[in-house]
Amino acid sequence: MRAEKDGLHLSGAEGIFGAKDVQGAASAMVERAMRLKTRPGGIYLSIEPIPLKPKMISALPVSTVKSASVADARSAAEVFLKDAGISSRAIRAALAAIRPPAMRGAALLCAETGRRLDTSKKRGVRASVFGITPGAQKTLQKKLAGCGITHRRAFEAMLLAAKVASCPFILAEFCVSDDPEYATGYVSSRKNGYVRIENLKPKKSPEGGRAFFLEKDAPVEAVIDYLEREPVIISRAGRMRGEICPL
Ligand code: PML
């Protein structure tokens, strides 16, 4: 589902469902779009069959850095990105990629040189075609609620991050929400899991977006194909690691 107003993206949601649940999921997504603070100009819903047998994966372990300032938050992001093998140059390229206007998709960056690898400069690459089993969803939402994490954005970002991290050529992801009212972002990687970082951008800032860091000489087209087309289902919730302090 994609909701927009005057050509501006307002909200999006997706999932993979069994045939009997498609109708309910579709109407829940439309209802969600109709409840947005801004009434959408258009709501676009597409329902497609999944051609392949989905790959089943686990959600990432979740931790939170409670940084008090944007500077602390950015330093924390740098610590986790470097730990996942991302160079300073590539981190600078990611920070440049999240400047407005926000792309709908992510910038694919070489983890070593910071070079932009995808050719769709304005659109970026969209991680798509992923879902979660009802059992894993229940467990994950319960565990998150136990840690005080109840925002839908966080839950959905965790699913996307799990799919991205399941791509063997991607070393890490950096995400800053493009919602001016939502300043928590994350760095995720197979190495450190999903690390939420508070205050990753100034309040009310329109900047935001995602960068996926690819290891050197990764097969870029195969990575894009995996991210945009290969169906992946999260069938297990990850561990909750609580609050961490990297500095
Ligand atoms: C987005 O707006 O799509 C990104 C949301 C990031 C969520 C970070 C979190 O709270 O875990």
Boltz pocket constraint, residues with backbone or C-beta under 6 A from the ligand:
constraints:
  - pocket:
      binder: B
      contacts: [[A, 151], [A, 153], [A, 154], [A, 155], [A, 157], [A, 175], [A, 176], [A, 177], [A, 178], [A, 179], [A, 182], [A, 184], [A, 185], [A, 186], [A, 196]]
      max_distance: 6.0
